[in-house]
Amino acid sequence: MALGAENFMLPCLNKQILGFDCMGCGIQRAFVLLANGEFLAAFKMYPAIYTLMALALFIGLNFFFNFKHSNKIINLLAILSVVTIVVSFFIKTVN
């Protein structure tokens, strides 16, 4: 038995209890795919992976360096992430 990352992933309680995916389903696997260099597969698994990573990276950098208009950039990345999450959830639900 291999001790891969999938053996340590948290289960989706929404899917276990209610029977359908939540808006966060796939993000753990997308991170694993991204760590393995499978960039397209990570995007297909969870399209918001890249906007969320850009948001996290910018917030982390902004903690150390004070960027001009950082609040606007953070808001824009957050809105872009939320829109991507919601749209991809509805596309996944319909298909």
C-alpha positions in Angstrom: 0.0 0.0 0.0 1.4 3.4 -1.1 1.4 6.3 1.3 0.3 8.9 -1.3 -1.1 12.3 -0.5 -4.7 11.0 -1.2 -4.5 8.8 1.9 -4.3 11.9 4.1 -6.9 14.1 2.4 -10.0 15.3 4.3 -13.3 13.9 3.0 -16.0 16.3 1.9 -18.6 16.2 4.6 -21.1 18.0 2.4 -20.7 15.2 -0.2 -20.9 12.4 2.5 -23.9 13.8 4.2 -25.9 15.5 1.5 -24.6 13.5 -1.5 -23.4 16.3 -3.7 -20.2 18.3 -4.2 -19.6 21.6 -2.4 -17.8 24.6 -3.8 -14.5 23.5 -2.4 -14.6 19.9 -3.7 -11.4 19.2 -5.6 -9.1 21.9 -4.1 -7.0 19.3 -2.1 -6.5 17.2 -5.2 -5.8 20.2 -7.3 -3.0 21.2 -4.9 -1.5 17.7 -5.1 -1.7 17.8 -8.9 -0.1 21.2 -8.9 2.7 20.0 -6.6 3.3 17.1 -9.0 3.6 19.5 -11.9 0.3 18.6 -13.5 -0.8 22.2 -14.1 -3.6 21.5 -16.6 -5.0 18.7 -14.6 -5.0 20.9 -11.5 -7.0 23.6 -13.4 -9.5 21.0 -14.6 -9.9 19.6 -11.1 -10.4 23.1 -9.5 -10.3 26.1 -11.9 -9.9 28.6 -9.0 -6.6 27.1 -7.9 -4.6 29.7 -9.7 -6.6 32.7 -8.6 -6.5 31.5 -5.0 -2.8 31.0 -5.2 -2.3 34.4 -6.7 -4.4 35.9 -3.9 -2.5 34.0 -1.2 0.9 34.9 -2.7 0.0 38.6 -3.0 -1.3 38.7 0.6 1.8 37.0 1.8 4.1 39.4 -0.1 2.0 42.4 1.0 2.7 41.3 4.6 6.4 42.0 4.1 6.3 44.7 1.4 3.8 47.5 1.4 2.4 47.7 -2.2 0.6 50.7 -3.5 -3.1 50.0 -4.0 -2.8 46.7 -2.3 -6.4 46.8 -1.0 -7.7 47.2 -4.5 -5.5 44.3 -5.8 -6.6 42.0 -2.9 -10.2 42.9 -3.5 -9.9 42.2 -7.2 -8.2 38.9 -6.7 -10.7 37.9 -4.1 -13.7 38.8 -6.3 -12.1 37.0 -9.3 -11.5 33.9 -7.1 -15.1 33.9 -5.8 -16.5 34.3 -9.3 -14.4 31.5 -10.6 -15.4 29.2 -7.7 -19.1 29.9 -8.2 -19.1 29.7 -12.0 -17.1 26.4 -12.0 -19.4 25.0 -9.3 -22.5 25.7 -11.4 -20.8 24.3 -14.6 -19.8 21.1 -12.7 -23.3 20.8 -11.2 -25.1 21.2 -14.6 -22.8 18.7 -16.3 
